[in-house]
């Protein structure tokens, strides 16, 4: 079993402030993240919705990443030795993301129904992480039946509720996905680390959690995001777990030979 990789989803918690973004990337790297993930979208493509009346559009305008800021984030990730990753919401943005890197891309739960986006992503990128939150099982099966290279895809169990409660995490669904497709992951919205720890134990190869350095920053996602010490706890557990599942076979291990040779029957004199 491969070592689980950790995605620190910074998303737009930086609110467009690249100095803040750098602090988040630095702390995520120090805390054991393998990827720092952002979001690629443009406010000009936003449809009408409740966000037009509740103040979210103002936040989106601040948080939107220009092309220049995307390139800055890529360089910052290199500086702090983590991999850059972004979620894409519009097929028109694929080629721009490809110009940043062809290593990996994230299809968020919002776009799990968008089969053309998935197909084009598979033709352009080496790894595709697909969150299947708010996804009907029949929609998941449609992806499985696409004419694509499924070996590139990591299906990430996700429950699209913000924040998520323990009784709705639904890890049995992750295990059902794993029966069909070995490359499984988990994108978690629980306010805590317990779901990430459990997902590693269930065999997730990639675990994503929202990440911040200050829960009091603007925006919903900062409120239930992990702090650096939380991510470090998950990272430490991941590293210990990867050692505990090393296959040592069914027979006696070398570390047991002293007990085997010298302690058997020691209280059975005569």
For each residue, the residues with C-beta under 8 A, 3 or more apart:
1: 203 242 245
2: 205
3: 238 239 242
4: 200 204 205 206 207 238 241 242
5: 34 35 205 206 207
6: 32 33 34 35 206 207 208 209 231 234 235 238
7: 33 34 35 36 37 85 129 187 206 207 208 209
8: 24 28 31 33 35 36 37 82 209 211 226 231
9: 37 187 208 209 210 211 221 225
10: 13 14 21 24 25 28 36 37 38 211 212
11: 37 38 39 87 210 221
12: 15 16 38 39 59 60 63 64 65 219 221
13: 10 24 210 211 212 217 219 221 222 225
14: 10 17 18 20 21 24 63
15: 12 20 59 62 63 217 218 219
16: 12 62 63 64 65 69
17: 14 20 21
18: 14 21 22 69 72 73 76
19: 22 23
20: 14 15 17 23 24 213 217
21: 10 14 17 18 24 25 72 73 76
22: 18 19 25 26 76
23: 19 20 26 27 213
24: 8 10 13 14 20 21 27 28 36 211 212 213
25: 10 21 22 28 29 36 73 76 77 79 80 82
26: 22 23 29 30 80
27: 23 24 30 31 213 228
28: 8 10 24 25 31 33 36 80 82 211 228 231
29: 25 26 33 36 80 81 82
30: 26 27 228 232
31: 8 27 28 228 229 231 232 235
32: 6 231 232 234 235 236 238 239
33: 6 7 8 28 29 36 82 211 231 235
34: 5 6 7 82 83
35: 5 6 7 8 82 83 84 85 104
36: 7 8 10 24 25 28 29 33 73 77 82 83 84 85 211
37: 7 8 9 10 11 85 86 87 106 208
38: 10 11 12 65 70 73 84 85 86 87
39: 11 12 65 86 87 89 108
40: 65 70 86 87 88 89 93 96 97
41: 45 46 64 89 90 93
42: 45 46 64 90 93
43: 46 57 60 61 64
44:
45: 41 42 89 90 92
46: 41 42 43 49 51 57 60
47:
48: 52
49: 46 52
50: 53 54 56
51: 46 54 56 57 60
52: 48 49 57
53: 50
54: 50 51
55: 58 59
56: 50 51 59 60
57: 43 46 51 52 60 61
58: 55 61 62
59: 12 15 55 56 62 63 218 219
60: 12 43 46 51 56 57 63 64
61: 43 57 58 64
62: 15 16 58 59
63: 12 14 15 16 59 60 219
64: 12 16 41 42 43 60 61
65: 12 16 38 39 40 69 70 73
66: 69 70
67: 70 71 96
68: 71 72
69: 16 18 65 66 72 73
70: 38 40 65 66 67 73 74 86 96 100
71: 67 68 74 75 100
72: 18 21 68 69 75 76
73: 18 21 25 36 38 65 69 70 76 77 84
74: 70 71 77 78 84 100 101
75: 71 72 78 79
76: 18 21 22 25 72 73 79 80
77: 25 36 73 74 80 82 83 84
78: 74 75 81 84
79: 25 75 76
80: 25 26 28 29 76 77
81: 29 78
82: 8 25 28 29 33 34 35 36 77
83: 34 35 36 77 103 104
84: 35 36 38 73 74 77 78 100 101
85: 7 35 36 37 38 104 105 106 129
86: 37 38 39 40 70 97 100 105 106
87: 11 37 38 39 40 105 106 107 108
88: 40 91 93 94 97 105 106 107 108 111 117 121
89: 39 40 41 45 93 108 110 111
90: 41 42 45 93
91: 88 94 114 116 117 120
92: 45
93: 40 41 42 88 89 90 96 97
94: 88 91 97 98 105 117 120 121 124
95: 98 99 124
96: 40 67 70 93 99 100
97: 40 86 88 93 94 100 101 105
98: 94 95 101 102 124 125
99: 95 96
100: 70 71 74 84 86 96 97
101: 74 84 97 98 104
102: 98 124 125 126
103: 83 125 126 127
104: 35 83 85 101 125 126 127 128 129
105: 85 86 87 88 94 97 121 124 125 127 128 129
106: 37 85 86 87 88 128 129 130 131
107: 87 88 111 112 114 117 118 121 128 129 130 131
108: 39 87 88 89 111 112 131
109: 112 131 132 133 134 135 158 160 187
110: 89 134
111: 88 89 107 108 114 117
112: 107 108 109 130 131 132 133 134 135 139 140 143
113: 135 139
114: 91 107 111 117 118
115: 118 119 142 143 146
116: 91 119 120
117: 88 91 94 107 111 114 120 121
118: 107 114 115 121 122 128 130 143 146 148
119: 115 116 122 123 146 147 148
120: 91 94 116 117 123 124
121: 88 94 105 107 117 118 124 125 128
122: 118 119 125 128 146 148 149 152 153
123: 119 120 148
124: 94 95 98 102 105 120 121
125: 98 102 103 104 105 121 122 128 152
126: 102 103 104 152
127: 103 104 105 152 154
128: 104 105 106 107 118 121 122 125 152 153 154
129: 7 85 104 105 106 107 153 154 156 185 206 208
130: 106 107 112 118 143 153 154 155 156
131: 106 107 108 109 112 156 158 187 208
132: 109 112 135 139 140 155 156 157 158 177
133: 109 112 158 159 160 187
134: 109 110 112 160
135: 109 112 113 132 139 140
136: 139 140
137: 140 141
138: 141 142
139: 112 113 132 135 136 142 143
140: 112 132 135 136 137 143 144 155 177
141: 137 138 144 145
142: 115 138 139 145 146
143: 112 115 118 130 139 140 146 153 155
144: 140 141 150 180 181
145: 141 142
146: 115 118 119 122 142 143
147: 119
148: 118 119 122 123 152 153
149: 122 152 153
150: 144 153 181
151: 183
152: 122 125 126 127 128 148 149
153: 122 128 129 130 143 148 149 150 181 183
154: 127 128 129 130 183 184 185 205 206
155: 130 132 140 143 177 181 183 184 185
156: 129 130 131 132 184 185 186 187 206 208
157: 132 170 171 173 174 177 184 185 186 187 199 204
158: 109 131 132 133 186 187 188 189
159: 133 164 168 169 170 189
160: 109 133 134 189
161: 164 165 168 189
162: 189 220 221 224
163: 189 190 191 223 224
164: 159 161 168 169 188 189 190 191 195
165: 161 168 169 190
166: 169 190 194 195
167:
168: 159 161 164 165
169: 159 164 165 166 188 190 195 198
170: 157 159 173 174
171: 157 174 175 198 199 202
172: 175 176
173: 157 170 176 177
174: 157 170 171 177 178 184 186 199 202 204
175: 171 172 178 179 202
176: 172 173 179 180
177: 132 140 155 157 173 174 180 181 184
178: 174 175 181 182 184 202 203
179: 175 176
180: 144 176 177
181: 144 150 153 155 177 178 184
182: 178
183: 151 153 154 155 205
184: 154 155 156 157 174 177 178 181 203 204 205
185: 129 154 155 156 157 199 204 205 206 207 208
186: 156 157 158 174 195 196 199 202 204 206 207 208
187: 7 9 109 131 133 156 157 158 207 208 209
188: 158 164 169 195 196 199 207 208 209
189: 158 159 160 161 162 163 164 210 224
190: 163 164 165 166 169 194 195 224
191: 163 164 223 224
192: 195 230
193: 196 197 209 226 230 233 234
194: 166 190 197 198
195: 164 166 169 186 188 190 192 198 199
196: 186 188 193 199 200 207 209 234
197: 193 194 200 201 234 237
198: 169 171 194 195 201 202
199: 157 171 174 185 186 188 195 196 202 204 207
200: 4 196 197 204 207 234 237 238 241
201: 197 198 241
202: 171 174 175 178 186 198 199
203: 1 178 184
204: 4 157 174 184 185 186 199 200 207
205: 2 4 5 154 183 184 185
206: 4 5 6 7 129 154 156 185 186
207: 4 5 6 7 185 186 187 188 196 199 200 204 234 238
208: 6 7 9 37 129 131 156 185 186 187 188
209: 6 7 8 9 187 188 193 196 225 226 231 234
210: 9 11 13 189 221 222 224 225 226
211: 8 9 10 13 24 28 33 36 225 226 231
212: 10 13 24 215 217 221 222 225 226 227
213: 20 23 24 27 227 228
214: 217 222
215: 212 222 223 225 227
216: 222
217: 13 15 20 212 214 222
218: 15 59 222
219: 12 13 15 59 63 222 223
220: 162 223 224
221: 9 11 12 13 162 210 212 224 225
222: 13 210 212 214 215 216 217 218 219 225
223: 163 191 215 219 220
224: 162 163 189 190 191 210 220 221
225: 9 13 209 210 211 212 215 221 222
226: 8 193 209 210 211 212 230 231 234
227: 212 213 215 230 231
228: 27 28 30 31 213 231 232
229: 31 232 233
230: 192 193 226 227 233 234
231: 6 8 28 31 32 33 209 211 226 227 228 234 235
232: 30 31 32 228 229 235 236
233: 193 229 230 236 237
234: 6 32 193 196 197 200 207 209 226 230 231 237 238
235: 6 31 32 33 231 232 238 239
236: 32 232 233 239 240
237: 197 200 233 234 240 241
238: 3 4 6 32 200 207 234 235 241 242
239: 3 32 235 236 242 243
240: 236 237 243 244
241: 4 200 201 237 238 244 245
242: 1 3 4 238 239 245 246
243: 239 240 246
244: 240 241
245: 1 241 242
246: 242 243
247:
248: 253
249: 253
250:
251:
252: 256 257 260
253: 248 249 256 257
254: 257
255:
256: 252 253 259 260
257: 252 253 254 260 261
258: 261 262 263
259: 256 262 263 264
260: 252 256 257 263 264
261: 257 258 264
262: 258 259 266
263: 258 259 260 266
264: 259 260 261
265: 268
266: 262 263
267:
268: 265
269:
270:
